[in-house]
Amino acid sequence: CLLAQAHYNKPSPDAGFKDADYKGGKDSTKALVKMMEMVQEDMASEIKSGQKEDAKNQALYEKDFTALKELLETQETKEISLNKQLAELQGEIQSMTDTSS
């Protein structure tokens, strides 16, 4: 029990905080803040770059989509025209066959 009291009454060691000259980890904190600022700047730059790239890719997509849509419409129109010609030719063949019989 005396040992516990001796340990309890023992003053804690001085950490040096009362000394006016104590600078602590100021330099390491500044370095850490500087690194975090660099990371923030890099991320902002990456985001800006990514947004520009996305805008460029979106414009290319829309251009390609429009071109493919126009091509599809042209092909559909051509298909209708060819089907109409085929029907006319089949009608002519049918009428020649009917007159020959």
JOPE-V770226 format. One record per residue. N is the residue number from 0. RES is the residue in one letter. PHI is phi in whole degrees, -180 to 180 (* if undefined). NEAR is the number of other C-alpha atoms within 8 Angstrom. D_FIRST is the distance of its C-alpha to the first C-alpha in Angstrom with 1 decimal. Layout:
# JOPE-V770226
N;RES;PHI;NEAR;D_FIRST  N;RES;PHI;NEAR;D_FIRST
This chain:
# JOPE-V770226
0;C;*;4;0.0  1;L;-64;5;3.8  2;L;-65;6;5.4  3;A;-65;7;5.2  4;Q;-66;8;6.4  5;A;-65;8;8.7  6;H;-70;7;10.0  7;Y;-69;6;10.5  8;N;-83;6;12.4  9;K;-71;6;14.3  10;P;-69;4;17.9  11;S;-75;4;19.6  12;P;-67;4;22.5  13;D;-75;5;25.9  14;A;-87;4;28.1  15;G;89;6;31.2  16;F;-74;7;32.4  17;K;-78;5;32.9  18;D;-72;6;35.4  19;A;-69;5;38.9  20;D;-85;4;40.1  21;Y;-69;8;37.8  22;K;-105;5;40.2  23;G;62;4;37.8  24;G;-100;6;39.6  25;K;-55;7;42.9  26;D;-65;6;45.2  27;S;-68;7;43.7  28;T;-68;8;43.9  29;K;-62;8;47.5  30;A;-65;8;48.3  31;L;-65;8;46.8  32;V;-63;8;48.8  33;K;-64;8;51.9  34;M;-63;8;51.6  35;M;-65;8;51.2  36;E;-64;8;54.2  37;M;-64;8;56.2  38;V;-63;8;55.3  39;Q;-61;8;56.3  40;E;-64;8;59.6  41;D;-62;8;60.2  42;M;-66;8;59.7  43;A;-63;8;62.0  44;S;-65;8;64.6  45;E;-63;8;64.3  46;I;-64;8;64.7  47;K;-62;8;67.7  48;S;-63;8;69.3  49;G;-63;8;68.7  50;Q;-66;8;70.3  51;K;-64;8;73.4  52;E;-64;8;73.6  53;D;-62;8;73.4  54;A;-63;8;76.1  55;K;-63;8;78.3  56;N;-66;8;77.8  57;Q;-65;8;78.5  58;A;-63;8;81.8  59;L;-63;8;82.8  60;Y;-61;8;82.0  61;E;-63;8;84.1  62;K;-64;8;87.0  63;D;-64;8;87.0  64;F;-62;8;86.6  65;T;-63;8;89.6  66;A;-63;8;91.7  67;L;-67;8;90.9  68;K;-65;8;91.7  69;E;-64;8;95.0  70;L;-62;8;95.8  71;L;-62;8;95.1  72;E;-61;8;97.3  73;T;-64;8;100.1  74;Q;-67;8;99.8  75;E;-66;8;99.9  76;T;-63;8;103.0  77;K;-65;8;104.6  78;E;-62;8;103.8  79;I;-62;8;105.5  80;S;-63;8;108.5  81;L;-66;8;108.8  82;N;-64;8;108.5  83;K;-66;8;111.3  84;Q;-62;8;113.5  85;L;-63;8;112.8  86;A;-63;8;113.8  87;E;-64;8;117.0  88;L;-64;8;117.9  89;Q;-65;8;117.2  90;G;-66;8;119.4  91;E;-64;8;122.2  92;I;-61;8;121.9  93;Q;-63;8;122.1  94;S;-70;8;125.1  95;M;-67;8;126.9  96;T;-66;8;126.2  97;D;-67;7;127.5  98;T;-74;6;130.7  99;S;-75;5;131.3  100;S;-81;4;131.3
